[in-house]
Structure formats: C-alpha cells, structure tokens
C-alpha cells in the first residue's frame, strides 16, 4: 500500500476531524497542523522502536492548545480525519490478484505494518480496500507496541499464523524495517520494488527480489516448498507461511 501525503492533505484531514467535534473554541485546521509540525520531533519520536500512542499524542496536543477532549471526542476526530486520509491510500493494481493467488496455493497471509493508528481506526479502511477478507491476520505496531524491525512484531505475526520463522516468507520494501527485521528472526525475505527502491545503508540483503507483485508468485512457485500442512477443517491444508504486504 502506498499513501500520498502532504501538508495540504494533513490540513484536509484535520479540518474534517475538527468539524466532526461540532464545538466552539477549537483551533483551525491550519494552526493545528502547524502545531504538530513544529513539535514533530517531540510528539512523534521515531528514533526508537517503541510505537507512539497516537491517542495520547492527540489529547496532549489539543490540551496544549487549550482544548480538553474526552475519549469519545478523540475517536470522532480521528475517525473523520482518517476517512479523509485513507482516500489517498492506494493499493498496487494487482494486490487482490496476488493475495488470491497466494491463498489459492494454500498459504496463510498476514499484513504486518508500522502504524501508530490503532486497529479500530484502520480496520474499516482495510475492509473497504478488500484486504481483510483476503488476509488471515493483521498485525500493527500500534497493537504490539514495537515497530519493525523489532522482533516482537514479527513474532506476533508468526504466533497468529501458528507457523515457525523458518516456514515463513516475508515480503517488504524497506531494507531495515522489513528485510533486516524479518531475517533476524529467521524468515526468508523478498524485497519489493514496485513502489520504491530502498537503498538505505543497512547491512541487509534479501533472499529474493520482486520488481512486480507477480514476481512474488514466481518466488513462491520456484523456491517455497511446503514445510508442513495445517488442518483448517475446510477439507484442505494451508501451508504455514507468511507473505506480507509492504507497509
């Protein structure tokens, strides 16, 4: 998934969120966006692998501008803002076809993503995109508390799919977050290049490369041999493996 982002898009989302609150005494969207930008390093410290608590960040940001929000207010604000921002998210054209082809080969699939947004906020977006129905697990750093490349988020995905690391194939576009992180826990890796080419100076080499989404199928068909079967009670086995969408 790729998300377009700019100051204008940020303001548009904040404007929708503020409008949803339907109350006086709120900062305007441009001022609120400027506040977040001016205090970005303080509010969004991403130097560590600990995921930020976006709810706490937003509540604090409003409070510092003289506005006290309840938890219900905050959910209204975040939902309205997310509805705008998600309209700028886009999947690669063959995403659904790839997921269906992988599941047709008996593989279990998980989305493993660094996202400060909680799952209750992103779940409707993923449903509208047709991803939830094509995945077996969704693992977000906001739920785990650690961001890729920390091993905890990869281990959570493996646990939810009930597979071992050596049985898993991880597909991601970021060398440090995805390739290095997944390889450290023992997964085979595929670096995805269809959205971007990450050449960060990181000591990480993928096992395979995919320049289009369908290249992932070539990797699976040529190199992935089923290690064990998992009885799903649906009349056929699913191999315990973990391809992952870039994110």
C-alpha positions as CSV (number, residue, x, y, z in Angstrom):
1,X,0.0,0.0,0.0
2,X,1.2,3.5,-0.8
3,X,-0.1,6.6,0.9
4,X,0.2,10.1,-0.6
5,X,1.0,12.7,2.0
6,X,1.5,16.5,2.1
7,X,0.7,19.4,4.3
8,X,-2.4,20.1,2.3
9,X,-3.7,16.5,2.9
10,X,-2.8,16.8,6.6
11,X,-4.8,20.0,6.9
12,X,-7.7,18.5,5.0
13,X,-7.9,15.6,7.4
14,X,-7.6,17.8,10.5
15,X,-10.3,20.0,9.1
16,X,-12.7,17.1,8.9
17,X,-11.8,15.9,12.4
18,X,-12.4,19.4,13.9
19,X,-15.7,19.7,12.1
20,X,-16.8,16.4,13.4
21,X,-16.4,17.7,17.0
22,X,-19.1,20.4,16.4
23,X,-18.0,22.7,19.2
24,X,-16.6,26.2,19.6
25,X,-13.1,27.1,20.8
26,X,-11.2,24.8,18.6
27,X,-8.0,25.8,16.7
28,X,-8.4,26.0,12.9
29,X,-7.1,23.1,10.9
30,X,-4.0,25.0,9.6
31,X,-3.0,26.1,13.0
32,X,-3.4,22.6,14.4
33,X,-1.4,21.1,11.6
34,X,1.3,23.7,12.1
35,X,1.5,22.9,15.9
36,X,2.0,19.2,15.1
37,X,4.7,20.1,12.5
38,X,6.5,22.5,14.8
39,X,6.6,19.9,17.6
40,X,7.1,16.8,15.4
41,X,10.3,15.6,17.0
42,X,8.8,15.9,20.5
43,X,5.4,14.4,19.7
44,X,6.5,11.7,17.2
45,X,9.8,10.4,18.4
46,X,10.6,7.6,16.0
47,X,14.2,7.2,16.8
48,X,13.4,4.2,19.0
49,X,11.4,1.1,18.1
50,X,8.6,1.9,20.5
51,X,5.4,2.8,18.8
52,X,3.8,6.1,19.8
53,X,0.4,6.3,21.4
54,X,-1.4,8.4,18.8
55,X,-4.4,8.9,21.2
56,X,-2.2,10.3,23.9
57,X,-0.3,12.5,21.4
58,X,-3.5,14.0,20.1
59,X,-5.1,14.5,23.5
60,X,-1.9,16.3,24.7
61,X,-1.7,18.4,21.5
62,X,-5.2,19.6,22.0
63,X,-4.7,20.3,25.7
64,X,-1.6,22.4,25.0
65,X,-3.8,24.5,22.7
66,X,-6.4,25.0,25.4
67,X,-8.8,22.3,24.4
68,X,-9.8,19.3,26.6
69,X,-11.2,16.3,24.7
70,X,-13.0,13.3,26.0
71,X,-12.1,9.8,24.7
72,X,-15.3,9.9,22.7
73,X,-14.4,13.3,21.2
74,X,-11.0,12.0,20.2
75,X,-12.5,9.0,18.5
76,X,-14.8,11.3,16.5
77,X,-11.8,13.4,15.5
78,X,-9.6,10.5,14.5
79,X,-12.3,8.7,12.5
80,X,-13.2,11.8,10.5
81,X,-9.6,12.6,9.8
82,X,-8.8,9.0,8.9
83,X,-11.7,8.9,6.4
84,X,-10.1,11.8,4.5
85,X,-6.5,10.4,4.7
86,X,-7.5,6.9,3.6
87,X,-8.9,8.3,0.4
88,X,-5.3,9.0,-0.6
89,X,-4.2,5.4,0.1
90,X,-3.8,3.2,-2.9
91,X,-3.0,-0.4,-3.5
92,X,-0.9,-1.6,-6.4
93,X,-3.2,-2.7,-9.2
94,X,-2.6,-6.4,-8.8
95,X,-2.8,-6.6,-5.0
96,X,-6.1,-8.5,-4.8
97,X,-5.0,-10.9,-7.6
98,X,-1.7,-11.6,-5.8
99,X,-3.3,-12.3,-2.5
100,X,-5.9,-14.5,-4.0
101,X,-3.2,-16.4,-6.0
102,X,-1.2,-16.9,-2.8
103,X,-4.1,-18.1,-0.8
104,X,-5.0,-20.4,-3.7
105,X,-1.6,-22.0,-3.2
106,X,-2.6,-22.8,0.4
107,X,-0.5,-20.0,2.1
108,X,-1.6,-18.2,5.2
109,X,-1.2,-14.4,4.8
110,X,-0.6,-11.6,7.2
111,X,-0.3,-7.8,6.9
112,X,2.5,-6.6,9.2
113,X,2.7,-2.8,9.3
114,X,4.2,0.0,11.2
115,X,1.3,2.2,12.0
116,X,0.6,4.5,15.0
117,X,-3.1,4.3,14.2
118,X,-5.0,1.7,16.4
119,X,-6.6,-1.3,14.7
120,X,-10.1,0.0,15.4
121,X,-9.3,3.0,13.2
122,X,-7.6,1.2,10.4
123,X,-9.9,-1.9,10.3
124,X,-12.7,-0.1,8.3
125,X,-10.1,1.2,5.8
126,X,-8.7,-2.3,5.2
127,X,-12.2,-3.6,4.9
128,X,-13.1,-1.1,2.2
129,X,-9.9,-1.9,0.4
130,X,-10.8,-5.6,0.3
131,X,-7.8,-6.7,2.3
132,X,-9.4,-8.0,5.4
133,X,-11.3,-10.8,3.6
134,X,-8.0,-11.8,1.8
135,X,-5.8,-12.0,4.9
136,X,-5.6,-14.3,7.9
137,X,-4.0,-11.9,10.3
138,X,-3.4,-8.1,10.6
139,X,-0.5,-7.2,12.9
140,X,0.1,-3.4,13.6
141,X,2.8,-1.8,15.6
142,X,0.2,0.2,17.4
143,X,-1.2,-3.1,18.9
144,X,2.2,-4.7,19.6
145,X,3.8,-1.6,21.0
146,X,7.0,-2.1,18.9
147,X,7.8,-1.0,15.4
148,X,9.6,-3.1,12.7
149,X,12.5,-4.0,12.8
150,X,11.9,-5.0,16.4
151,X,11.4,-8.8,16.6
152,X,8.2,-8.6,18.7
153,X,6.0,-7.5,15.8
154,X,7.3,-10.4,13.6
155,X,6.9,-12.9,16.4
156,X,3.3,-11.7,16.9
157,X,2.6,-12.4,13.2
158,X,4.1,-15.9,13.4
159,X,2.1,-16.7,16.5
160,X,-1.1,-15.5,15.0
161,X,-0.5,-17.7,11.9
162,X,0.8,-20.6,14.0
163,X,4.0,-21.0,12.0
164,X,7.7,-21.1,12.7
165,X,10.1,-18.4,11.3
166,X,11.8,-20.9,9.1
167,X,8.5,-21.6,7.4
168,X,7.8,-18.0,6.7
169,X,8.4,-15.8,3.7
170,X,8.3,-12.1,4.4
171,X,7.8,-9.5,1.6
172,X,8.6,-5.9,2.3
173,X,10.1,-2.8,0.7
174,X,12.2,-1.3,3.5
175,X,15.6,-2.8,4.0
176,X,16.0,-2.0,7.7
177,X,12.4,-2.3,8.9
178,X,11.4,-5.3,6.7
179,X,14.3,-7.2,5.3
180,X,16.7,-6.8,8.3
181,X,13.9,-7.2,10.8
182,X,12.4,-10.4,9.3
183,X,15.8,-12.0,8.6
184,X,16.9,-11.5,12.2
185,X,14.0,-13.7,13.4
186,X,14.8,-16.4,10.8
187,X,12.4,-15.7,8.0
188,X,13.3,-15.8,4.3
189,X,12.8,-12.4,2.7
190,X,11.7,-10.8,-0.5
191,X,12.4,-7.1,-1.2
192,X,9.6,-5.4,-3.0
193,X,10.5,-2.7,-5.6
194,X,7.1,-1.9,-7.1
195,X,6.5,1.2,-5.0
196,X,10.1,2.3,-4.2
197,X,13.7,1.2,-4.3
198,X,15.1,1.5,-0.8
199,X,18.9,1.7,-0.8
200,X,19.4,2.6,2.8
201,X,23.0,1.9,4.1
202,X,21.9,-1.2,6.1
203,X,23.7,-4.5,6.3
204,X,20.8,-6.5,5.0
205,X,20.4,-8.5,1.8
206,X,17.1,-10.0,0.8
207,X,16.9,-13.6,-0.2
208,X,14.9,-12.7,-3.3
209,X,13.8,-9.6,-5.1
210,X,10.4,-8.7,-6.7
211,X,10.1,-5.9,-9.1
212,X,6.4,-6.5,-9.7
213,X,3.8,-8.1,-7.4
214,X,3.6,-11.1,-9.7
215,X,7.3,-11.7,-9.1
216,X,6.3,-12.8,-5.6
217,X,4.4,-15.7,-7.2
218,X,7.5,-16.7,-9.1
219,X,9.5,-16.8,-5.9
220,X,6.8,-18.9,-4.2
221,X,6.4,-21.3,-7.1
222,X,10.2,-21.7,-7.6
223,X,11.6,-21.6,-4.1
224,X,8.9,-22.2,-1.5
225,X,8.4,-25.8,-0.7
226,X,5.6,-26.7,1.8
227,X,7.1,-27.5,5.2
228,X,4.0,-28.7,6.9
229,X,0.3,-28.7,6.5
230,X,-2.2,-27.1,8.9
231,X,-5.6,-28.7,9.2
232,X,-8.1,-25.9,8.8
233,X,-11.2,-28.1,8.9
234,X,-12.1,-26.9,5.4
235,X,-11.1,-30.0,3.5
236,X,-7.6,-28.9,2.6
237,X,-4.4,-27.9,4.3
238,X,-2.8,-24.5,4.3
239,X,0.9,-24.2,4.4
240,X,2.2,-22.3,7.4
241,X,3.9,-19.3,5.6
242,X,3.8,-15.6,5.9
243,X,3.9,-13.3,2.8
244,X,3.5,-9.7,3.9
245,X,2.3,-6.6,2.1
246,X,4.7,-3.6,2.2
247,X,3.8,-1.2,4.9
